[in-house]
Amino acid sequence: MVSNGSRILKELLEEIEGIFDQGRGSEWSNNDFERLSEKILETTGKRLSITTLKRVWGRTAPTSAPSLTTLNILSEYAGYGDWRKFCRSNPTETAPSEALNTRTNRVLINGVSLMVVVLIFTAFLLFNSTKNNPIQHTENQLYNTLDSIEFSFSKVTAGYPNTVIFKYDIGNLQYDSLTIQQSWDESKRISLSGPGGLVTGTYYSPGYFLTKLMVNDRIVREMDLYIPTEGWQGILFSGTDFTYLDPAEEIETEEVLRLHPDTLEELNSNSNSYLYLANLSPNPALESSNFRLETEFRVIQPTKRSICQFVRMTITGTREVLSFQFGIPGCVGDLMFFLNKKMISGRENDLSGFGLVPGGWASCNIVCENNHLTLSVNGKKAFETQLASDIGKIGGVQWTFEGTAEIRVLNLTDGEHHMDLINK
């Protein structure tokens, strides 16, 4: 987008203006953008909507940046094959990815790769294995000073990204290394410069995170960190590229939760996109030891590389999560749940009830009574188990789809509190 100050993107748009030969894009009419859309289709065989083109040229509110797919199509129209080849033709710039603003980022979110976004719920096994292990102390001093250690946090906003302010004080405890581990991922740590003070960390996705204060690589304090959303928020990701969705313009919530048609049109040329959606209340009130969930969903366009068409649904609490997976019947052996702080594999359990017919609507009902969990899929009982404990207050649900999808029912209740997350 021109407004992000990227010279290389501005040069690409200027070249296209020269090819199109209708003057400056800042002066184009709606008909001009419509004709450019047709010209791009004729040249590349790929369509960019008028809305997308106006957004790239800064003619609409700068709420988002062009996706890599859009940049590739524009570069191809200009005769360069794709965005990377155009960037190589402009050696005065640095890396191609630096032309993208905060909507499209390369490789890392807060140091977490997009593959981690795909597998984030599977990775709960890692951080909970740490949580379940007792703190091992090799020095008496560590035993004697644990009660005096202070560790707290505050969030600066609602939704995500969200910066968290950590405050800590380990007193006179001797240490060689002092860090805060932001989540389950041991590689994502903040180094601390002194025995007490303040440090911040930024979280680029919502959910539940187990945050740890580490002294000499040993856990001395743990805190449950819950990052909510502002209503429905979403991310599209393909390989190592991801795109934050604008909830007001790109996510529809009336009757059926789905992506706006203009966004879907842009995605048609790149059918390898995964869709992440989340709605996590900033004020969770629903009890998790006794609750009911009802939902209906479907994958409407699986990714080209998606054989199993996996769908992950994660009920997110303020202390833990309950995570379930669906897929086509032939892939149920590879399904993975996360319950009771451990993974449940389809290789060791009969999860055949979670096999879904591709393209069709699927229903799932969950009943939890005194932490006894029963799941029914398409009206048939598919799974039940006893939970060791509740997951705190339920904030809402996170979804990951291998492709684009729709949700037309999503209700939770504990009898006293209700969450109807699809507007009817």
Secondary structure as UniProt FT lines:
FT   HELIX           2..4
FT   HELIX           7..20
FT   HELIX           25..27
FT   HELIX           30..44
FT   HELIX           50..56
FT   TURN            57..58
FT   HELIX           68..77
FT   TURN            78..79
FT   HELIX           83..88
FT   TURN            91..92
FT   HELIX           96..99
FT   TURN            102..103
FT   STRAND          104..106
FT   STRAND          108..109
FT   TURN            110..111
FT   STRAND          112..113
FT   HELIX           114..119
FT   TURN            120..123
FT   HELIX           124..132
FT   HELIX           140..145
FT   HELIX           146..148
FT   STRAND          150..155
FT   STRAND          162..169
FT   TURN            171..172
FT   STRAND          178..181
FT   TURN            186..187
FT   STRAND          189..191
FT   STRAND          196..203
FT   STRAND          207..215
FT   TURN            216..217
FT   STRAND          218..227
FT   STRAND          233..238
FT   TURN            239..240
FT   STRAND          241..244
FT   HELIX           247..250
FT   STRAND          251..252
FT   STRAND          257..259
FT   HELIX           261..267
FT   TURN            268..269
FT   TURN            271..272
FT   STRAND          274..280
FT   STRAND          286..287
FT   STRAND          291..302
FT   TURN            304..305
FT   STRAND          311..317
FT   STRAND          321..327
FT   HELIX           329..334
FT   STRAND          336..339
FT   TURN            340..341
FT   STRAND          342..345
FT   TURN            346..348
FT   HELIX           352..354
FT   TURN            358..359
FT   STRAND          362..369
FT   TURN            370..371
FT   STRAND          372..377
FT   TURN            378..379
FT   STRAND          380..386
FT   STRAND          393..401
FT   STRAND          403..413
FT   STRAND          418..420
//
